[in-house]
């Protein structure tokens, strides 16, 4: 099946907006030697309108659904375990490098005498973007089943999911039951992921009108929910707000995602024509290989500049939203980009040795055992990543050794689940089957997730 270049372009464009959006919204302050950070958009009266541009996480999940549906369709004959392992390892490789680097940085900062409060905040700051991974890993585990539901019921599946999100919103807002909101992380983003299935099989694109209908329906619904409902215009999480659209995803965010997805699919033909140019496609392809690494590391330059430049007084600190503040934003973003580019290049070198980890297939007689190891490993990683997202790498200024151990165990179980059973079991299998096991599962050598 021919690769969809437009899907890669959407992924690259989305990661670019994520980086610029986070850098733009982050304001570092140093008052009397105490470093702190502010969400700048909360201090700009019209800042919430910018979230309609910079909220692009729905794009990642739509593209992820497209990619997962394509991959499973092509490799379903290799089995659930082999497919999930390959997809999970593509995420674990760059994530493991990032986690190890974060641990080393926390230890170094602690030995250097950084205050515990500041260390805890910085360690949380570089861990919060990991929220994406637990949700996406769970959707990978469920992709074969969810794709089966899509093939039987089509767009009714995300419609039911959207109704479920609305029900959770009612419980949270109307009955003050915030704990049920966690369900919307999987149901809400899962509904958007399902739209990727509908894109992949042509349900949304085989005719010209569905993308426009999806965009119009999403826009009308979003307008109604914001004007006459309890939902704010901000499409990102805003600390302190009682009702939020992204933490967890609300039905308003789903309406926004529908409008965004419809518009992007409507211009897909133009995007494909643009990428017919060989030079443009090569550039997109190269950038696509680094998307996961850029996503994980893009806030590290902010921390480095904050720790080095602000205490030294190298950077002025005008009031958020002032004309001086806006004038400095271009220099701020350019300076961070100068740090990020070589940083990503260096990290990519560190990631490559992990590509050599063998990924042989288990024997049929013991296929259930590696599958259990795999399921346990992915679930352990999910739990630990959720904990890191919520509390950071160093809650209270100290490394969370238990959570880090759980993450390490999860990755180890996932890797070990790919190893073959003892030699005797392999010898009893037909020679052709043994050779087949030595092949890497799909997606193992890919650069970008999805």
FIRO-57254 format. One record per residue (C-alpha): residue in one letter; x, y, z. Coordinates in steps of 0.1 Angstrom, whole numbers, plus 5000, padded with zeros to 4 digits. Each point is the difference from the previous one (the first is absolute). Last residue first. Example, Ala and Ser with C-alpha at 12.3 -4.5 7.8 and 13.67 -1.06 7.14 Angstrom:
REM residues 2
@res S&u 5137&v 4989&w 5071
@res A&u 4986&v 4966&w 5007
***
This chain:
REM residues 450
@res X&u 5020&v 5064&w 5141
@res X&u 5034&v 5007&w 5016
@res X&u 5028&v 5014&w 4980
@res X&u 5033&v 4982&w 4992
@res X&u 4990&v 4966&w 4987
@res X&u 5023&v 4970&w 5007
@res X&u 4976&v 4980&w 5020
@res X&u 4969&v 5009&w 4980
@res X&u 4991&v 4966&w 4989
@res X&u 5015&v 4971&w 5020
@res X&u 5036&v 4991&w 4996
@res X&u 5007&v 4968&w 4982
@res X&u 5016&v 4971&w 5019
@res X&u 4967&v 4983&w 5006
@res X&u 4995&v 4994&w 4963
@res X&u 5032&v 4980&w 4999
@res X&u 4987&v 4977&w 5028
@res X&u 4967&v 4996&w 4981
@res X&u 5018&v 4989&w 4969
@res X&u 5020&v 4975&w 5019
@res X&u 4969&v 4983&w 5015
@res X&u 4998&v 5003&w 5038
@res X&u 5016&v 4973&w 5022
@res X&u 5034&v 5017&w 4999
@res X&u 4985&v 5032&w 5014
@res X&u 4984&v 4983&w 5030
@res X&u 5033&v 4983&w 5007
@res X&u 5020&v 5033&w 4997
@res X&u 4980&v 5016&w 5029
@res X&u 4973&v 5025&w 4993
@res X&u 5004&v 5029&w 4975
@res X&u 5005&v 5036&w 5012
@res X&u 4974&v 5025&w 4992
@res X&u 4985&v 5001&w 5035
@res X&u 5034&v 5010&w 5013
@res X&u 4996&v 5035&w 4984
@res X&u 4966&v 5006&w 5014
@res X&u 5010&v 4986&w 5034
@res X&u 5030&v 5023&w 5001
@res X&u 4980&v 5031&w 4991
@res X&u 4975&v 4993&w 5028
@res X&u 5027&v 4992&w 5025
@res X&u 5017&v 5032&w 4992
@res X&u 4968&v 5019&w 5005
@res X&u 4992&v 4983&w 5033
@res X&u 5036&v 5008&w 5012
@res X&u 4995&v 5036&w 4991
@res X&u 4967&v 5000&w 5020
@res X&u 5017&v 4985&w 5030
@res X&u 5031&v 5023&w 4998
@res X&u 4979&v 5032&w 5001
@res X&u 5030&v 5023&w 4999
@res X&u 5000&v 5027&w 5027
@res X&u 4991&v 5037&w 4998
@res X&u 4965&v 4996&w 5015
@res X&u 4989&v 4980&w 4970
@res X&u 5031&v 4993&w 4979
@res X&u 4992&v 4987&w 4965
@res X&u 4967&v 5018&w 4998
@res X&u 4969&v 4996&w 5021
@res X&u 4971&v 4996&w 4975
@res X&u 5019&v 4991&w 4969
@res X&u 5024&v 4978&w 5019
@res X&u 4971&v 4981&w 5015
@res X&u 4983&v 4996&w 4966
@res X&u 5034&v 4988&w 4986
@res X&u 5003&v 4974&w 5028
@res X&u 4965&v 4986&w 4994
@res X&u 5005&v 4998&w 4962
@res X&u 5034&v 4983&w 5003
@res X&u 4985&v 4974&w 5023
@res X&u 4971&v 4994&w 4975
@res X&u 5025&v 4996&w 4971
@res X&u 5021&v 4975&w 5019
@res X&u 4970&v 4980&w 5014
@res X&u 4985&v 4997&w 4965
@res X&u 5034&v 4990&w 4985
@res X&u 5007&v 4974&w 5027
@res X&u 4965&v 4986&w 4995
@res X&u 5005&v 4998&w 4962
@res X&u 5034&v 4984&w 5006
@res X&u 4982&v 4972&w 5019
@res X&u 4971&v 4995&w 4977
@res X&u 5022&v 4992&w 4970
@res X&u 5016&v 4970&w 5017
@res X&u 4991&v 4973&w 4976
@res X&u 5002&v 5024&w 4970
@res X&u 5036&v 5008&w 5007
@res X&u 5009&v 5036&w 5008
@res X&u 5010&v 5025&w 4972
@res X&u 5034&v 5016&w 5001
@res X&u 5005&v 5037&w 5008
@res X&u 5037&v 5006&w 5003
@res X&u 5011&v 5034&w 5016
@res X&u 5020&v 5016&w 4972
@res X&u 4977&v 5031&w 4998
@res X&u 5011&v 5009&w 5035
@res X&u 5033&v 5010&w 4986
@res X&u 4983&v 5028&w 4981
@res X&u 4985&v 5020&w 5029
@res X&u 5033&v 5015&w 5011
@res X&u 5007&v 5014&w 4965
@res X&u 4965&v 5014&w 4999
@res X&u 5007&v 5018&w 5033
@res X&u 5029&v 5018&w 4985
@res X&u 4980&v 5012&w 4970
@res X&u 4971&v 5010&w 5023
@res X&u 5024&v 5021&w 5021
@res X&u 5016&v 5016&w 4970
@res X&u 4966&v 5013&w 4988
@res X&u 4985&v 5008&w 5035
@res X&u 5027&v 5026&w 5010
@res X&u 4997&v 5022&w 4969
@res X&u 4962&v 4995&w 5002
@res X&u 5000&v 5014&w 5036
@res X&u 5017&v 5031&w 4988
@res X&u 4976&v 5005&w 4971
@res X&u 4970&v 4996&w 5023
@res X&u 5013&v 5026&w 5025
@res X&u 5011&v 5024&w 4972
@res X&u 4965&v 4999&w 4986
@res X&u 4984&v 5003&w 5034
@res X&u 5021&v 5031&w 5010
@res X&u 4978&v 5025&w 4981
@res X&u 4969&v 4984&w 5016
@res X&u 5014&v 5006&w 5035
@res X&u 5010&v 5036&w 4991
@res X&u 4965&v 5006&w 4987
@res X&u 4986&v 4989&w 5034
@res X&u 4982&v 4966&w 5001
@res X&u 5020&v 4987&w 5030
@res X&u 5019&v 5028&w 5017
@res X&u 5036&v 5004&w 4989
@res X&u 5027&v 4976&w 5013
@res X&u 5033&v 5008&w 4983
@res X&u 5023&v 4971&w 4992
@res X&u 5037&v 4998&w 5010
@res X&u 4993&v 5006&w 5037
@res X&u 5023&v 4971&w 5011
@res X&u 4971&v 4983&w 5018
@res X&u 4980&v 5002&w 4966
@res X&u 5027&v 4986&w 4977
@res X&u 5011&v 4967&w 5015
@res X&u 4971&v 4983&w 5018
@res X&u 4973&v 5016&w 4978
@res X&u 5019&v 4995&w 4968
@res X&u 5005&v 4963&w 5008
@res X&u 4964&v 4995&w 5010
@res X&u 4987&v 5016&w 4968
@res X&u 5025&v 4979&w 4980
@res X&u 4985&v 4969&w 5016
@res X&u 4965&v 5008&w 4989
@res X&u 5004&v 4987&w 4965
@res X&u 5015&v 4966&w 5011
@res X&u 4970&v 4976&w 4999
@res X&u 4983&v 5015&w 4970
@res X&u 5032&v 5005&w 4980
@res X&u 5009&v 4963&w 5006
@res X&u 4966&v 4988&w 4989
@res X&u 5000&v 5022&w 4969
@res X&u 5036&v 4991&w 4989
@res X&u 4993&v 4976&w 4971
@res X&u 4972&v 5023&w 4987
@res X&u 5026&v 5028&w 4995
@res X&u 5018&v 4978&w 4975
@res X&u 4968&v 4990&w 4982
@res X&u 4988&v 5035&w 4998
@res X&u 5033&v 5012&w 4985
@res X&u 5000&v 4971&w 4975
@res X&u 4964&v 5007&w 4991
@res X&u 5008&v 5037&w 4992
@res X&u 5030&v 4990&w 4979
@res X&u 4980&v 4974&w 4980
@res X&u 4971&v 5023&w 4991
@res X&u 4969&v 4978&w 5002
@res X&u 4997&v 5014&w 5035
@res X&u 4981&v 5030&w 4988
@res X&u 4976&v 4979&w 4981
@res X&u 4993&v 4979&w 5031
@res X&u 4993&v 5031&w 5020
@res X&u 4976&v 5014&w 4974
@res X&u 4981&v 4967&w 5001
@res X&u 5000&v 5000&w 5038
@res X&u 4983&v 5034&w 5003
@res X&u 4966&v 4986&w 5011
@res X&u 5018&v 4976&w 5023
@res X&u 5015&v 5028&w 5020
@res X&u 4967&v 5019&w 5002
@res X&u 4981&v 4970&w 5012
@res X&u 5026&v 4991&w 5025
@res X&u 5000&v 5035&w 5016
@res X&u 4962&v 5002&w 5001
@res X&u 4998&v 4965&w 5016
@res X&u 5028&v 5008&w 5024
@res X&u 4982&v 5032&w 5011
@res X&u 4968&v 4979&w 5006
@res X&u 5021&v 4975&w 5020
@res X&u 5015&v 5028&w 5020
@res X&u 4965&v 5012&w 5008
@res X&u 4991&v 4964&w 5011
@res X&u 5027&v 5003&w 5025
@res X&u 5036&v 4986&w 5001
@res X&u 5013&v 4997&w 5036
@res X&u 5018&v 5023&w 5005
@res X&u 4995&v 5013&w 4965
@res X&u 4967&v 5019&w 5001
@res X&u 5000&v 5014&w 5035
@res X&u 4972&v 5009&w 5025
@res X&u 5011&v 5011&w 5035
@res X&u 5029&v 5020&w 4986
@res X&u 5030&v 5001&w 5024
@res X&u 5027&v 4990&w 4975
@res X&u 4988&v 5004&w 4964
@res X&u 5001&v 4968&w 4979
@res X&u 4998&v 5007&w 4963
@res X&u 4972&v 5008&w 4977
@res X&u 4992&v 5032&w 5017
@res X&u 4965&v 5012&w 4989
@res X&u 4985&v 4990&w 5033
@res X&u 4973&v 4973&w 5005
@res X&u 4968&v 5005&w 5021
@res X&u 4976&v 5001&w 4970
@res X&u 4982&v 5028&w 4982
@res X&u 5029&v 5018&w 4981
@res X&u 5027&v 4973&w 5004
@res X&u 4978&v 4969&w 4994
@res X&u 4981&v 5017&w 4972
@res X&u 5031&v 5011&w 4982
@res X&u 5016&v 4966&w 5004
@res X&u 4970&v 4983&w 4985
@res X&u 4998&v 5023&w 4970
@res X&u 5038&v 4996&w 4994
@res X&u 4999&v 4962&w 5003
@res X&u 4970&v 4997&w 4977
@res X&u 5016&v 5023&w 4974
@res X&u 5033&v 4982&w 5001
@res X&u 4984&v 4965&w 4998
@res X&u 4977&v 5011&w 4971
@res X&u 5030&v 5015&w 4982
@res X&u 5020&v 4968&w 5004
@res X&u 4970&v 4979&w 4990
@res X&u 4992&v 5020&w 4967
@res X&u 5028&v 4989&w 4976
@res X&u 4994&v 4963&w 4999
@res X&u 5025&v 4972&w 5007
@res X&u 5014&v 5022&w 5028
@res X&u 4982&v 4993&w 5033
@res X&u 4993&v 4963&w 4995
@res X&u 5031&v 4996&w 4980
@res X&u 5015&v 4971&w 5019
@res X&u 5028&v 5021&w 5016
@res X&u 4979&v 5030&w 5007
@res X&u 4974&v 4980&w 5019
@res X&u 5027&v 4983&w 5020
@res X&u 5015&v 5034&w 5008
@res X&u 4966&v 5011&w 5013
@res X&u 5003&v 4971&w 5024
@res X&u 5030&v 5017&w 5016
@res X&u 4978&v 5031&w 5006
@res X&u 4976&v 4978&w 5019
@res X&u 5029&v 4984&w 5019
@res X&u 5012&v 5034&w 5011
@res X&u 4966&v 5005&w 5016
@res X&u 4995&v 4965&w 5014
@res X&u 5035&v 4995&w 5013
@res X&u 5006&v 5034&w 5016
@res X&u 4963&v 5002&w 5007
@res X&u 5001&v 4972&w 5025
@res X&u 5022&v 5022&w 5023
@res X&u 4970&v 5023&w 5004
@res X&u 4982&v 4975&w 5022
@res X&u 5021&v 5013&w 5030
@res X&u 4986&v 5035&w 4996
@res X&u 4965&v 4991&w 5013
@res X&u 4984&v 5034&w 5005
@res X&u 4965&v 4989&w 4990
@res X&u 4994&v 5025&w 4972
@res X&u 5035&v 5007&w 4989
@res X&u 5017&v 4967&w 5004
@res X&u 4971&v 4977&w 4995
@res X&u 4987&v 5021&w 4971
@res X&u 5035&v 5000&w 4984
@res X&u 5001&v 4962&w 5004
@res X&u 4968&v 4997&w 4981
@res X&u 5013&v 5023&w 4973
@res X&u 5031&v 4978&w 4996
@res X&u 4977&v 4970&w 4997
@res X&u 4980&v 5017&w 4973
@res X&u 5033&v 5007&w 4982
@res X&u 5008&v 4963&w 5003
@res X&u 4967&v 4990&w 4985
@res X&u 5007&v 5024&w 4971
@res X&u 5035&v 4986&w 4997
@res X&u 4985&v 4965&w 4995
@res X&u 4970&v 5010&w 4978
@res X&u 5026&v 5012&w 4974
@res X&u 5004&v 4965&w 4987
@res X&u 4980&v 4972&w 5017
@res X&u 5016&v 4968&w 4988
@res X&u 5033&v 5011&w 4986
@res X&u 5003&v 5025&w 5029
@res X&u 4994&v 4973&w 5026
@res X&u 5028&v 4979&w 4985
@res X&u 5022&v 5031&w 5000
@res X&u 4993&v 5004&w 5037
@res X&u 5009&v 4963&w 5007
@res X&u 5032&v 5001&w 4980
@res X&u 5009&v 5035&w 5014
@res X&u 4995&v 4992&w 5037
@res X&u 5037&v 4995&w 5010
@res X&u 5009&v 5029&w 4978
@res X&u 4973&v 5022&w 5016
@res X&u 5015&v 4992&w 5034
@res X&u 5035&v 5010&w 4988
@res X&u 4985&v 5033&w 4987
@res X&u 4984&v 5009&w 5033
@res X&u 5031&v 4991&w 5020
@res X&u 5023&v 5020&w 4975
@res X&u 4982&v 5033&w 4998
@res X&u 5004&v 5008&w 5037
@res X&u 5038&v 5000&w 4994
@res X&u 4998&v 5038&w 4994
@res X&u 4999&v 5006&w 5038
@res X&u 5034&v 4986&w 5006
@res X&u 5023&v 5029&w 4992
@res X&u 4980&v 5024&w 5021
@res X&u 4996&v 4976&w 5029
@res X&u 5038&v 4997&w 5003
@res X&u 5003&v 5038&w 4998
@res X&u 4974&v 5004&w 5028
@res X&u 5015&v 4974&w 5022
@res X&u 5035&v 5014&w 4996
@res X&u 4987&v 5035&w 5008
@res X&u 4984&v 4988&w 5032
@res X&u 5030&v 4978&w 5009
@res X&u 5025&v 5029&w 4996
@res X&u 5028&v 4993&w 4976
@res X&u 5031&v 4990&w 5019
@res X&u 5022&v 4987&w 4971
@res X&u 4995&v 4964&w 5013
@res X&u 4962&v 5005&w 4995
@res X&u 5005&v 5014&w 4966
@res X&u 5022&v 4971&w 4990
@res X&u 4975&v 4974&w 5013
@res X&u 4971&v 5017&w 4983
@res X&u 5020&v 5002&w 4967
@res X&u 5009&v 4963&w 5002
@res X&u 4964&v 4990&w 5006
@res X&u 4988&v 5023&w 4971
@res X&u 5026&v 4984&w 4977
@res X&u 4988&v 4965&w 5009
@res X&u 4964&v 5010&w 4994
@res X&u 5008&v 5016&w 4966
@res X&u 5020&v 4970&w 4988
@res X&u 4972&v 4977&w 5011
@res X&u 4974&v 5022&w 4982
@res X&u 5020&v 4998&w 4967
@res X&u 5000&v 4962&w 5000
@res X&u 4967&v 4995&w 5018
@res X&u 4979&v 5015&w 4972
@res X&u 5012&v 4978&w 4972
@res X&u 5000&v 4971&w 5024
@res X&u 4963&v 5004&w 5005
@res X&u 4992&v 4997&w 4963
@res X&u 5022&v 4969&w 4995
@res X&u 4987&v 4983&w 5031
@res X&u 4964&v 5007&w 4991
@res X&u 5005&v 4983&w 4966
@res X&u 5018&v 4970&w 5013
@res X&u 4975&v 4995&w 5028
@res X&u 4969&v 5004&w 4978
@res X&u 5010&v 4976&w 4974
@res X&u 5022&v 4998&w 4970
@res X&u 4970&v 4997&w 4976
@res X&u 4988&v 5034&w 5011
@res X&u 5030&v 5016&w 4982
@res X&u 4986&v 5021&w 4972
@res X&u 4967&v 5009&w 5016
@res X&u 5017&v 5005&w 5033
@res X&u 5024&v 5026&w 4985
@res X&u 4974&v 5019&w 4980
@res X&u 4976&v 5002&w 5030
@res X&u 5028&v 5010&w 5023
@res X&u 5011&v 5028&w 4976
@res X&u 4966&v 5014&w 4995
@res X&u 4992&v 4999&w 5037
@res X&u 5034&v 5017&w 5007
@res X&u 4992&v 5027&w 4974
@res X&u 4967&v 5007&w 5018
@res X&u 5017&v 4998&w 5034
@res X&u 5028&v 5024&w 4990
@res X&u 4976&v 5024&w 4984
@res X&u 4978&v 5001&w 5031
@res X&u 5031&v 5012&w 5019
@res X&u 5001&v 5031&w 4978
@res X&u 4989&v 5027&w 5025
@res X&u 5022&v 5029&w 4987
@res X&u 4975&v 5017&w 4977
@res X&u 4968&v 4999&w 5020
@res X&u 5022&v 5005&w 5031
@res X&u 5009&v 5035&w 4987
@res X&u 4964&v 5011&w 5007
@res X&u 5007&v 4994&w 5037
@res X&u 5027&v 5026&w 4999
@res X&u 4975&v 5029&w 4995
@res X&u 5003&v 5013&w 5036
@res X&u 5036&v 4991&w 5004
@res X&u 5010&v 4989&w 5035
@res X&u 4988&v 4964&w 4997
@res X&u 5017&v 4997&w 4966
@res X&u 5034&v 5006&w 5018
@res X&u 4998&v 4968&w 5020
@res X&u 5026&v 5010&w 5026
@res X&u 5033&v 4986&w 5012
@res X&u 5021&v 5005&w 5031
@res X&u 5037&v 5004&w 5009
@res X&u 5008&v 5014&w 5035
@res X&u 5032&v 5020&w 5001
@res X&u 4983&v 5032&w 5011
@res X&u 4973&v 4997&w 4974
@res X&u 5009&v 4980&w 4969
@res X&u 4971&v 4996&w 4975
@res X&u 4995&v 4977&w 4971
@res X&u 4970&v 5005&w 4976
@res X&u 4988&v 4970&w 4981
@res X&u 4972&v 5006&w 4975
@res X&u 5022&v 5007&w 4970
@res X&u 5022&v 4970&w 5006
@res X&u 4971&v 4977&w 5004
@res X&u 4983&v 5013&w 4969
@res X&u 5032&v 4999&w 4979
@res X&u 5007&v 4964&w 5009
@res X&u 4964&v 4988&w 4997
@res X&u 4997&v 5019&w 4966
@res X&u 5031&v 4982&w 4986
@res X&u 4988&v 4967&w 5013
@res X&u 4967&v 5005&w 4981
@res X&u 5017&v 5009&w 4968
@res X&u 5022&v 4969&w 5001
@res X&u 4970&v 4977&w 5008
@res X&u 4978&v 5017&w 4973
@res X&u 5028&v 4996&w 4974
@res X&u 5004&v 4963&w 5009
@res X&u 4962&v 4995&w 4994
@res X&u 5004&v 5018&w 4967
@res X&u 5027&v 4976&w 4989
@res X&u 4976&v 4971&w 5002
@res X&u 5023&v 4970&w 4994
@res X&u 4990&v 4978&w 4971
@res X&u 4986&v 4966&w 5010
***
